[in-house]
């Protein structure tokens, strides 16, 4: 299954407008998965994993990180201010900066020894009240604030499109915002819409 997915991503990438860029990474969402499935994925060579909750991630990955040195852990769920320090010591990438308060807290706790080196801003492309993320109309100002005022190493944007709408238009909107702000990375697409992404 992993070989099939990676081959499909590579094939789609070659045919896309972005074929000169790097092949996208496949991030396996390991939240709520049983241990044996995580171990099987690791044995198959999967290196990028996404987690939703900080405490679950600590329990699941602390020992495995001692064995597998080349893993990349990504926080893909909402972050609470009281978990920022723990998060910065566990994850390589945080994809869910979704409000000023969390950006300020990260900025206060970020230093040379912090494990997290890259951050994404979550954009609520569908402007859905039940979802986290910055409103697209406020994204440019927020990105500039995070980079210039808070000195955060923002490398990209993340979105989760509304279930009831065509995902491609949300992915395109995210790309437009990223291009305007000179951000090179996008985190988007799940099992059902990764081909569109």
C-alpha positions as CSV (number, residue, x, y, z in Angstrom):
1,X,0.0,0.0,0.0
2,X,2.8,2.4,0.9
3,X,4.6,1.6,-2.4
4,X,1.4,2.2,-4.3
5,X,0.7,5.5,-2.7
6,X,4.3,6.8,-3.2
7,X,4.3,5.7,-6.8
8,X,0.9,7.4,-7.4
9,X,2.1,10.6,-5.8
10,X,5.2,10.5,-8.0
11,X,3.2,9.9,-11.2
12,X,0.7,12.6,-10.4
13,X,3.5,15.0,-9.5
14,X,5.3,14.3,-12.9
15,X,2.1,15.2,-14.8
16,X,1.4,18.4,-12.7
17,X,2.4,22.0,-13.2
18,X,4.8,21.5,-10.3
19,X,6.9,18.8,-11.8
20,X,10.1,20.9,-11.5
21,X,9.5,21.1,-7.7
22,X,10.3,18.5,-5.1
23,X,8.0,15.4,-4.9
24,X,5.5,16.0,-2.1
25,X,6.0,14.1,1.2
26,X,3.5,11.6,2.3
27,X,2.6,12.2,6.0
28,X,1.1,9.2,7.7
29,X,-1.5,10.3,10.3
30,X,-0.6,8.1,13.2
31,X,-3.1,9.5,15.7
32,X,-5.4,6.8,17.3
33,X,-3.6,4.0,15.4
34,X,-2.6,0.8,17.2
35,X,1.0,0.3,18.0
36,X,1.5,-2.7,15.6
37,X,0.3,-0.5,12.7
38,X,2.9,2.2,13.6
39,X,5.6,-0.4,13.8
40,X,4.6,-1.9,10.4
41,X,4.7,1.5,8.8
42,X,8.1,2.2,10.2
43,X,9.4,-1.2,9.0
44,X,8.1,-0.4,5.5
45,X,10.2,2.8,5.5
46,X,7.6,5.5,6.3
47,X,9.4,8.5,7.9
48,X,6.9,11.3,8.2
49,X,4.1,11.1,10.8
50,X,1.4,13.5,11.8
51,X,-0.1,13.6,15.3
52,X,-3.1,15.4,16.7
53,X,-2.5,15.4,20.5
54,X,0.7,16.2,22.3
55,X,0.3,13.8,25.2
56,X,-0.6,10.8,22.9
57,X,2.4,11.7,20.7
58,X,4.8,11.7,23.7
59,X,3.6,8.3,24.8
60,X,3.8,6.9,21.3
61,X,7.0,8.3,20.0
62,X,9.4,8.9,22.9
63,X,10.9,5.4,22.8
64,X,10.6,5.0,19.0
65,X,12.6,8.2,18.4
66,X,15.5,6.6,20.2
67,X,15.5,3.7,17.7
68,X,14.5,5.6,14.5
69,X,16.7,8.7,14.3
70,X,15.5,10.0,10.9
71,X,11.8,10.4,11.6
72,X,9.9,13.7,11.1
73,X,7.1,14.3,13.5
74,X,4.5,16.9,12.7
75,X,1.8,18.3,14.9
76,X,-1.3,18.5,12.8
77,X,-3.9,19.1,15.5
78,X,-4.7,22.2,17.6
79,X,-2.1,23.4,20.1
80,X,-2.9,24.7,23.5
81,X,-0.7,27.4,25.1
82,X,0.0,25.2,28.2
83,X,1.5,22.5,25.9
84,X,3.8,24.7,23.8
85,X,7.1,23.8,25.7
86,X,6.4,20.1,25.4
87,X,5.5,20.4,21.8
88,X,8.6,22.4,20.8
89,X,10.7,19.6,22.3
90,X,9.0,16.7,20.5
91,X,7.9,17.8,17.0
92,X,10.1,18.7,14.0
93,X,7.2,20.7,12.4
94,X,4.1,22.4,13.8
95,X,1.5,22.9,11.2
96,X,-1.2,24.5,13.2
97,X,-0.4,28.1,14.2
98,X,-4.0,29.3,14.1
99,X,-4.2,32.4,16.3
100,X,-2.0,35.2,17.7
101,X,-2.0,33.9,21.2
102,X,-0.4,30.6,20.2
103,X,2.1,32.4,17.9
104,X,3.2,34.7,20.8
105,X,3.6,31.7,23.2
106,X,5.7,29.8,20.6
107,X,7.9,32.9,20.0
108,X,8.5,33.3,23.7
109,X,9.7,29.6,24.1
110,X,11.6,29.2,20.8
111,X,15.4,29.0,21.2
112,X,18.4,27.3,19.5
113,X,17.9,24.0,21.3
114,X,14.3,23.7,20.4
115,X,13.6,20.7,18.3
116,X,10.9,22.4,16.2
117,X,12.5,24.3,13.3
118,X,9.6,24.8,10.9
119,X,6.1,26.2,11.3
120,X,3.0,26.4,9.1
121,X,0.1,28.7,9.6
122,X,-3.3,27.0,9.4
123,X,-5.7,28.9,7.1
124,X,-9.5,28.3,7.4
125,X,-10.0,28.5,3.7
126,X,-13.8,27.8,4.0
127,X,-14.2,30.3,6.9
128,X,-16.0,27.5,8.9
129,X,-16.8,28.6,12.4
130,X,-16.2,25.1,13.8
131,X,-12.7,24.9,12.4
132,X,-9.4,26.4,13.6
133,X,-7.4,28.7,11.3
134,X,-6.8,32.2,10.2
135,X,-9.5,33.7,7.9
136,X,-8.0,34.0,4.4
137,X,-8.6,37.7,4.3
138,X,-6.5,38.1,7.4
139,X,-3.8,35.7,6.4
140,X,-1.3,38.1,4.7
141,X,-1.2,40.4,7.8
142,X,-0.9,37.4,10.2
143,X,1.9,35.8,8.2
144,X,3.9,39.1,8.2
145,X,3.3,39.5,11.9
146,X,4.5,36.0,12.7
147,X,7.6,36.4,10.5
148,X,8.6,40.0,11.1
149,X,7.4,40.8,14.6
150,X,7.6,37.4,16.3
151,X,10.6,36.0,14.3
152,X,9.0,32.7,13.7
153,X,10.4,30.5,10.9
154,X,7.2,30.2,9.0
155,X,7.8,28.0,5.9
156,X,4.3,27.2,4.7
157,X,0.5,27.0,5.1
158,X,-1.9,24.3,5.9
159,X,-5.6,23.9,5.3
160,X,-8.5,21.4,5.6
161,X,-11.2,22.2,3.1
162,X,-14.9,21.9,3.9
163,X,-16.3,18.4,3.3
164,X,-19.1,19.7,1.2
165,X,-17.0,21.7,-1.3
166,X,-14.6,21.0,-4.1
167,X,-11.2,20.7,-2.4
168,X,-9.2,22.0,-5.4
169,X,-10.5,25.5,-5.1
170,X,-9.3,25.6,-1.5
171,X,-5.9,24.2,-2.4
172,X,-5.6,26.8,-5.1
173,X,-6.5,29.6,-2.6
174,X,-3.9,28.3,-0.2
175,X,-1.3,28.3,-2.9
176,X,-2.1,31.9,-3.9
177,X,-1.7,33.1,-0.3
178,X,1.6,31.2,0.0
179,X,2.9,32.6,-3.3
180,X,2.0,36.2,-2.3
181,X,4.0,35.7,0.9
182,X,7.0,33.8,-0.5
183,X,6.2,30.6,1.4
184,X,7.4,27.5,-0.4
185,X,5.5,24.7,1.4
186,X,1.9,23.6,1.6
187,X,0.3,20.9,3.8
188,X,-2.9,19.8,2.3
189,X,-4.8,16.7,1.0
190,X,-6.0,13.7,2.9
191,X,-6.8,10.1,1.8
192,X,-9.9,11.3,-0.1
193,X,-8.4,14.3,-1.8
194,X,-4.6,14.0,-1.9
195,X,-4.7,13.5,-5.7
196,X,-6.3,17.0,-6.1
197,X,-3.7,18.4,-3.6
